[in-house]
Amino acid sequence: MVATSSFLMYSLWAAGPVTGGASTSLMMLTIPFVLLGIFRYQFLSDPDESFRRSSISSKQTAENPEEILLNDKGIRLIIISWIVTILIIGFQK
């Protein structure tokens, strides 16, 4: 429920000036990165996946979300792509 509401609120903000959010509606281009990030984190914090990954690294569990965010290559790629997209949109103005 938290993931759904977070995604919905970000999407409404990214819709732009019409909804009183971002300064440009081009921010809607960042919505897929947010959705992918939420899905990737949910996948990594799933108990079955967490048990499988515990043999690789005991630190990367749902109890240590900072370890997932800092050490998972997929999450890092999503965050970097999101930042690059925001910078490109920022320079368009």
C-alpha positions as CSV (number, residue, x, y, z in Angstrom):
1,M,0.0,0.0,0.0
2,V,2.9,2.4,0.8
3,A,4.5,1.6,-2.6
4,T,1.3,2.3,-4.4
5,S,0.6,5.6,-2.7
6,S,4.2,6.7,-3.1
7,F,4.1,6.0,-6.8
8,L,0.7,7.8,-7.2
9,M,1.9,10.9,-5.3
10,Y,5.1,11.1,-7.4
11,S,3.1,10.7,-10.6
12,L,0.8,13.5,-9.6
13,W,3.7,15.7,-8.7
14,A,5.5,14.9,-12.0
15,A,2.4,15.8,-14.0
16,G,3.6,19.4,-13.8
17,P,2.2,22.8,-13.2
18,V,-1.4,21.6,-13.9
19,T,-1.5,19.8,-10.6
20,G,0.8,22.2,-8.7
21,G,3.8,19.9,-8.8
22,A,6.9,20.1,-10.9
23,S,7.7,23.1,-13.0
24,T,7.5,21.2,-16.2
25,S,5.4,18.3,-17.4
26,L,8.5,16.7,-18.9
27,M,9.1,15.3,-15.4
28,M,6.6,12.6,-16.4
29,L,9.6,11.0,-18.2
30,T,11.0,10.1,-14.8
31,I,7.9,8.1,-13.7
32,P,9.1,4.8,-15.2
33,F,12.4,5.0,-13.2
34,V,10.4,5.5,-10.0
35,L,8.2,2.5,-10.8
36,L,11.2,0.3,-11.7
37,G,12.9,1.3,-8.5
38,I,9.9,0.5,-6.3
39,F,9.5,-2.9,-8.1
40,R,13.2,-3.7,-7.8
41,Y,13.2,-2.9,-4.1
42,Q,10.1,-5.0,-3.5
43,F,11.6,-7.9,-5.4
44,L,14.9,-7.7,-3.4
45,S,13.0,-7.5,-0.1
46,D,10.7,-10.4,-0.9
47,P,11.3,-13.1,1.8
48,D,12.0,-15.9,-0.8
49,E,14.4,-13.8,-2.7
50,S,16.0,-12.5,0.4
51,F,16.6,-16.1,1.6
52,R,18.2,-16.9,-1.7
53,R,20.4,-13.9,-1.7
54,S,21.5,-14.4,2.0
55,S,24.0,-17.0,0.7
56,I,25.6,-14.2,-1.3
57,S,25.5,-11.4,1.3
58,S,24.0,-11.5,4.7
59,K,23.8,-7.7,4.8
60,Q,21.4,-7.2,1.9
61,T,18.1,-7.9,3.7
62,A,14.9,-6.0,4.1
63,E,16.1,-5.1,7.6
64,N,19.0,-3.2,6.0
65,P,17.4,-1.1,3.2
66,E,20.5,1.1,3.0
67,E,22.6,-2.0,2.0
68,I,20.2,-2.8,-0.8
69,L,20.2,0.8,-2.1
70,L,24.0,1.1,-1.9
71,N,25.1,-2.4,-3.1
72,D,22.5,-3.5,-5.7
73,K,23.7,-2.8,-9.2
74,G,20.1,-2.6,-10.5
75,I,19.0,-0.1,-8.0
76,R,22.1,2.0,-8.6
77,L,21.5,2.0,-12.3
78,I,17.9,3.1,-11.9
79,I,18.9,5.9,-9.5
80,I,21.7,7.1,-11.9
81,S,19.3,7.0,-14.9
82,W,16.7,8.9,-12.9
83,I,19.2,11.6,-11.9
84,V,20.5,11.9,-15.5
85,T,17.0,12.3,-16.8
86,I,16.2,15.0,-14.3
87,L,19.4,16.9,-15.2
88,I,18.6,16.7,-18.9
89,I,15.1,18.0,-18.2
90,G,16.6,20.8,-16.1
91,F,18.9,21.9,-18.9
92,Q,15.9,22.0,-21.3
93,K,14.4,24.9,-19.5
